Amino acid sequence: MNDVMVNGSCIEHEIDVVAYNDEQLVMTEVKFHNQLMLKSDVKVALYIKARFDDLKNVTFNIGGKLRGMTQGLLITNTKFTENAIKFGSCAGVNMIGWNYPAKGNLHDLIEEMSLHPLTCLTTLTNVEKKVLLAKEIVTCKALKEKAIVLKDMEIPQNRIDEILEEVHEICDM
């Protein structure tokens, strides 16, 4: 579930992603940055720790079952500062960034699962990317599987061929 409002012990919070199965309830805060050099700093880790502390003792009715949060997770598409990593490690904030942790970081997960975002495609215009995102096509893999949508967008066949060639290069790496 995306963008869910939940009541903590003190205040209401908007949670970006809520994932659950029979044993776990994971609440995730996702921080997206457009600037490559930007890093998520200790203020972000502190804020997320406070948010999850407010939620950890609450029971939620999610998936037709009462359950407590078993894990809070902070995910960002950038790197973390050294202090954010120190604090997160010390305070028990589960974090995934571009290069953190050493194994299982965002870069590793994208490569392992072939989940490259379609925004990395240079053959698509920004307008075309927005149209595809609005159609909930977010990854190159999804575009590969639903390539017919490019025809529906009335993109000329020669450009479709170029786009799909780039998609295949990325997905089949």
N, C-alpha and C positions, 0 to 999 in steps of 0.2 A: 504494500500500500504506500502511496506517495502523499506527501504533504498532509499529515494527519494531525489534528488538534487533540491533545491529551491533557488531562489535569494532573499536575504534580501535587506534592504535599502542600506547596505554597502558592503556585501560580499555574496558569495554562501555558502550554508550550506547543509550538508547531514543530513536528518531527518530519524530516525530509523523507525518510524511508523506514517503514516498519516491516520487518520480515519475521516469520514465525513458522515453526513446525510443532510436532507433538512435545518436544523437549525444550525448545528455546524461543525466546522473544527478544529480538535484537532491534534496538532503536538506533538509527543512524542519522548523524548530521553530516551533510555534504557541503563542502566549501569549494566553489568553482571560481577560478581566477583566469582572466583573459591574458594577463601579463606573465610572460615566461619567467621573469626574474623575481616576481613576487613570491614571498615565502609566508607560510602560515606561522605566526609567532606564538609566544607563550600566552598572550591574551586570549587567543582562540582556544587553546587547550584549557586554560582556566575557566573560560565561559562554558565550555562543553562539560567539564567536570562538575561545575555547579548545576548545570541543567540535569545531568544524569543523577546527581545526588538527590535532586528534588523528585526525580521519578522512581528511584530504586525501591522505595517502600510502598509503592502504590500497586494495587491490583487492577488490571485492565481486562475488559471483556473484548477480546480480539479473537476472531476465528471461531466464534461460538463457544468460547471457553474462557474462564477466569484464569489469568496468569500474571505473573510478575516479570518485570524486565530482567533477563538473564545477562544481557550484555549491552553496553553502549559503545558506539563506534563512531569515530571521526574519520572521514575520508576526504582527501583533497587531491586535486590534480596538480598541485605544486609540491615543492619541498617544504619541510618543516625547519624552523630555526633550531640551533643546538639547544637553546633553553626550552623550547617547546618539547623536544624529544626528552630532555632531562626530566622536565616536570611530568610529562605523560608517563614515562617509565616509573617514576617515583610514586605518582598518585594513582596509578592503575587506569589511565585513560588509554583505551585501545585505539590505535591510530594507524591509518594506511595513507601514505603519501606517494609521490612519484618515485622516490628512492628509499622509502622507509616502510616497513622494516627491511633489513638486508635481503631477506627472502620473503616472497609473498607481497611485495610492494605493488603499487598500481601498475607500473610498467610491466612487471612480471605477469600480473593477472591479465592485462590486455593481450600480451603476446601469447600466453598459454591458452587463452580461451578465444583468441582471434576476435576480440571485441573492439577493434579500432573504430573510433568515432568517425562518422561520415564527414564531419567538419574538417578532417585532415585531407580530404580530397581536393587537389588543386584544379581538377577539371570541372568542378561544379562552381557556379557563381554563388555569391552570398544569398541571393534571392532564392535560387534553387535549393540551397541547403535549408533555408527557413521553411520552404514549402514541404520538403521531405520531413523535417523535424515536426512540423504541424501534423503530418500524416503518421507520426509516431515511428518513423524510420530513422533510427538513431545511429546504427552501426553500419560499417561497410558490409558486414556479413548479411544484415537484414536487407540492404539494398541489392546485394547479389541474389538473394532469394526472391525479392519482389521487384525485379528489374522492369517489369511491365509498367510500373508507375512512371518511369521515365518517358515512355510513349504517351501515357495519359497526360503528362505535363507538356506534351507537344514539343519535346526536344528533338531536333533533327537526328536522323539515324547515325550520321557520321559522328556526331557528338556523343550519342549514346554508346557507340562502339569505343570511343576514347575513354569515357567515364568507366565503362565496364572493364576495360583493359587495366585501368589504374586500380579498380576494385580488386581484380584478380591478382594483381601484383602484390597488393597489401595483404589480402586474405590468404594467399597461398605461400606466404613467406615461410 
